[in-house]
């Protein structure tokens, strides 16, 4: 559990660094963008976020599996809905996870990816108010010098935020994770033709980040066996939402 908390904390730190590096400097422009309300503003609450993907639209992805379960949550004014429904091969996957866990305890075999461990199909959609515009939304590709500077900043923030217990558990692994995440975050791929601006983030299982007016959407599908295939799924979901 502590390792999970550490990972979440480091990802949050990285997200903050990324937002700072792309934030516009003109306050008047920020105010103008923030006042440009869109239809997505109505979804910025736990009570409404799961309506962002309507029942008849998500049915295209459930393939006759029935109404998906919906779980709404919020964190720092970011509102998230996770839609889940069972995979037909759930039992086979559970058995595979059990076998992999036992092999790992013996020091054998390879670790399963998050996708291989999933026993449900899942779509996660988040929405938050944005003060960025189309020109500043997609993170810039950093030079090696900029990457090193961001790594040092993130390491310093991590050292300030993590408790002594978390530092003891993480050891040097926390610094290694910071560097891996930042380098992975530098592999963002711009996606054209969706919203005002969009890009695919390779962090974790991958997500499509979309700017629509003054709202940022994050779409993370776990429907396919590869991240590349789910990038295409995310694009389709984004087009569906933006109609």
N, C-alpha and C positions, 0 to 999 in steps of 0.2 A: 504493500500500500504506500509506503514512504517513497519507494522508487517511482510509483505512478504520480504522486504529488510533485516530486521533483521534475519529472518530465513535463507535466502540465505547466508548472511554474516557468520552466525554461522556454516552452513554446509561447507562453504569454509574454515573456520578456522579448522574445524575437519578434513577435507581432507588433509590440510597442515600438521597437527599433525600426521596423519596416515602415510603420505608419509615419514615424517622425521623418524618415528619409524621403518620403514622397509628399509630405504635407505642404500645401501652398502657403506662401508667406504673406499675401495681401489680405488683411483682415476684412476689408470692404468686400472683396471678392468672396471670401468665406461666407459672409452674412448673406450675400446675394444667392449663393448656391443653396444655403440652408433654408432660405425662404421659398425655394422652388419645390413646393410639395408635390408629391406624386400619389397615385392610387395606392402605392405600397405602404404609405404612412398608416393606413388603417390596420395594417397587420402588426404594428409595433406594440404588441401586448401579448401576454401568455394566453389570454382568452381568444385571440384572433389569429395568432401566427399559423396555426395548423390549417387555416382556411386559404392559405396562400397557394396551395395546390388542391384544387377542387376535386371532389370525389370522382366525378366522371373523367377527370384528366389523369388522376393517379391510377385509375382502373386499367389504363393502357400498359402499365408496368407490372401490375399484380397478376396478369395472365390467368384470370379466373380463380385466384386464390381467396377471393372475398375481400371484405373491408379490412385494410391494414390497421394495426394498432398505432395510435398517435400519442406521442409524449411531448408536451410543451415545457420549455424551461427558459430562464433568462439569466443573464450575467452581465452586469455593467451596461445595461441598456442595449444589449444584443439579445434578440429573441429568436429562439430555435425550436423547430419542430422536427422530431424524428419519427418517420413512418417505417414500420417493420411488419413483415409477414413471413411465414415459414417457407424455407426451401424444401423442395420435394426430396432432396437427398440429405436432410438434416441428420438422420440417424447414422448414415454412413460417415458424415463429417464428424459427428461426436466420437465415433469409434476411432477415426483417424487421429483426432486430437488426443484421445486417451493413449493410443499406441505411441504417438510422438512424445507425449509427456513421460511415459515409462521408459522409452528409449533414451530420452534426455537425462533421466535420473541415473541411467547406467553409463552415461557419457557417450552415447551412440546417436547416430542419426542426425538429421538437420532440423533446425527450428522451422515450424510452419509460419507462413506469413499471416497477417491479420485476415486477409481474404480467405485463406484456406481454413481458418478457424471459425469463420462465420457460419452459423446454422440458420440464420434468417437473412432474407433480402432486406436492404435498408437504404433509405434516402434521408439525408439530413439537410435541412434548409435553414439558414440563419439570415436575419435581416437586422440592419442597424442604420441609424441616421448617419449621413456622411457630410463632411465638409470639404471633400476633395472634388476635383473636376476631371474631365476626360483626359486632360493633359498630364495630370499628376497621379492618376489612379494606379496605373501599372508601375510597379517598382522598377527603378533603373537597374540595369545590369552593372554590378560593381566591378571595379578593378581589383587586383590582388591587394593593393595598398588599402583600398576602402574596406575590403573584406576583413583584413587584419585589424583595422581600426574598430570596425563594428564588433568583431570578436572580443577585443579587449573591453569595450564598453559593456557588452552583454555579460562577460565574465565578472566584471566589477559589480554590476547590478545583481547578478545571481548570488555573489558572495554576501551582498548586503541583505538580500531577501531570505535566503535559505537559513533555516535554524541550524544550530550546532549539530543536532541529531541528524538532520538531512545531509549536512556536509560530511559527517562521519560515515554515513551509509554510502553516499555517492563517491566520495574520494575524488580522484582525478577524473573519474568517469563523467562527472558533471561538466568539466571543462571540455572534455572530448565531445560530449553531446552538444554543447553550445556551438562548437566549431562545425560539427556535422550538419546541424540544423541551419546555420547561417549559409553554409556552402550550398546546401540543398535549396534554400530559399532563393539563391541566386540563379536557379535553373527555371525560374518562372517562364511560361510561354504565353506570349500575347495571343489573344483570340479575337479575330476580327468579325464584325457583323452581328455582334450580340450586345444589346444595351448601348450605353454611351461609351463604354470601355469594358474590356474583360481580359482576364488572364487565367491560365491554369497554374495552380500552385502544386508542386510536387511534395510538399510537406505531408507527413503521415501517409494516409491512403490516397491523398490527392483531392483537390477541390477546385471548382470553378468559381472565381471571384468576379462579380458583375456589378457595375455601376449603372443604376437606372434612376436618372434624375438626382434626387438627394438621398437615395437609399442604396446601401451596399448589400448585395445578396451573396451568400456563400452556399454553394450546392455541392454536396458530397455524396455521390451514389456508391453503394456497394452491391452492384447488380451483376457485374461481369467477373471473369477470372483474371483480368488484367487491368492495370491502371489506365492503359491507353484506351481500352474499350470503354471504360467508365468515363473517360474524358468526353467521348462522343455521347454517352448517355446524359452526362451533365449538360452538354450543349442542347440536346433535345429538350431536356426538362426546363432549361432557361428560356428557350423559345416558347415553350408552352406557357410558362408563367407570364412572360412579357406580352403575350397576345392581348 
